[in-house]
């Protein structure tokens, strides 16, 4: 039973990360679902434009569209319970909650000037990739699992300032 819960948790985490990246690509920068577009493209990206990607504290008025992305997971939860029972549902719900929390938490940390996580190279790399997204909105849609962008053909790493449109690379190379 424990193994089933853990396997379902891990699978759900990665599945949720894939859904986040795909929905971000489809709706985050295209006005297909107006509220998601307003909160993300006109809200978050306006609060953290390419010339001001970092702040001392995360902007309190920030709203997250991750909760909109979670909507497809409710009906999936019923199917999971119907097919796999309570133990699989527990793994599914714990994986989903962790995935949403981890994405929101790391995303907030990416925009902080002095994040605790900045001492770790894995974090600095993910942060750079996310900040590139703020300068080039059609790249790096994933928040945590950037291998998904490789699969979607939207992965981008700026080599230097010349590689960045309007020389914005300096904004995210000093993270």
Steps between C-alpha positions, in 0.01 A plus 500: 500500500779748588678425172179567307453834679861606437494397133172683445636808683811515279307436179244767591774754578652463154162480329394825673829665396427402137147636522630827649751549216253411224223720641747785555601472136139483377334758728760702692597730213200463270164652586309170474381497862476866588548470878811284467643737240424808711652356818808358331596708197356832616552442873808295583703597194408866553618481861825332395591652162841426341658808655374413851504120540607490864375659820588486868168333578245335280225742398210442740232579245621214283227257399578151381346335200620162624160457662333538162734234368385271777141497368560204262627295793166487683327268253821299468486450878160335472630269227809418705286411800261295290777301334759478776323541830593700807875431507546620141281805572721585801811481281329707231385773739832520684690517170267768368516714814878470514539583131285813523669614821855432367430687175356802680771500766794474257342754269485751783862422591615561139394864528669566833834674495636312803325165501631238741511259204741724307793313653412190295603469135187301406287790625708768324465310171122467535475864601695611193275292276190652655630854474578440133128429463425851625716644222389251234146392582490223240775301672541314828135458599576244770556639846696212649544214254662661196550164325135543407594808296755289317219261404275788391777672302483810720826460696740793471827590668656836419871455442587866550355849463513479119273195511232697682263736321571861591799388713281394792713198588692699758179514702495128561866405472572672831274287716 
